[in-house]
Amino acid sequence: MSEAKFLESSWLAQLKTEFEQPYMQQLKAFFRQEKAAGKRILPDSINWFSAFDSTPFNDVKVVILGQDPYPTVGHAHGLCFSVQPNVKPLPKSLLNINKELLDDCGVDNSHTGYLVPWAEQGVLLLNAVLTVEAGAANSHQGKGWEVFTDAVIKALNEHHDHLVFVLWGSYAQKKGVMIDHNKHTIISGVHPSPLSAYRGFFGSKPFSAINEDLLAHGKSSIDWQLPH
């Protein structure tokens, strides 16, 4: 798959054989079919692997797992839950993340949803599915991306120690079976979606828990405050 050339070098070293697998060829054929049908794929292909660019393999300390990109044109840019600069209003899940962060750590990020500064500190913001059809949430599920992101999690699980995996919602929690619970920390809870956030996401204090775990294992904490 020619898209391999977009993958950051330390990640490519871990995942290069994935691009030779049949599922990846099937995924590529699916994209050709979608484009031929005039469908718009989000984010732009140059951003499909942006999460890996922002957080090289050896820099990962935390993994926050999302489901698939925002289906609204101009929002998604390859990092889960993050939107491009100047997007207003923020998506509702991100508003709820900001609300919990304010309650948990006193950090007010209501001014932006651009989460790249988190990624640059070692927070891999990974969607299980890396693309979506514009206007059609979950439209690329089951097309092959899940196999690729399984390989990502397996590589992290094997080659790192004491990562913090944040699994919000049942979709993300399915990935938990690939993670060694004796080697890594799992923070599992309700998804921040407005459909579910009031069932336990609010008040769960995940951001302080992440930093407590990092510090306990001799790693630097995450500065959750996003610049103005």
HELIX and SHEET records of a PDB file:
HELIX    1   1 SER A    2  PHE A    6  5                                   5    
HELIX    2   2 SER A    9  LEU A   15  1                                   7    
HELIX    3   3 LYS A   16  GLU A   20  5                                   5    
HELIX    4   4 PRO A   22  ALA A   36  1                                  15    
HELIX    5   5 SER A   45  ASN A   47  5                                   3    
HELIX    6   6 SER A   50  SER A   54  1                                   5    
HELIX    7   7 PHE A   57  ASP A   59  5                                   3    
HELIX    8   8 LYS A   92  CYS A  105  1                                  14    
HELIX    9   9 VAL A  116  ALA A  119  1                                   4    
HELIX   10  10 TRP A  145  HIS A  159  1                                  15    
HELIX   11  11 SER A  170  GLN A  173  1                                   4    
HELIX   12  12 LYS A  174  MET A  178  5                                   5    
HELIX   13  13 ALA A  197  ARG A  199  5                                   3    
HELIX   14  14 PRO A  206  ALA A  216  1                                  11    
SHEET    1   A 2 ILE A  41  LEU A  42  0                                        
SHEET    2   A 2 VAL A 132  GLU A 133 -1                                        
SHEET    1   B 4 VAL A 123  ASN A 127  0                                        
SHEET    2   B 4 VAL A  62  GLY A  66  1                                        
SHEET    3   B 4 VAL A 164  TRP A 168  1                                        
SHEET    4   B 4 THR A 185  GLY A 189  1                                        
END                                                                             
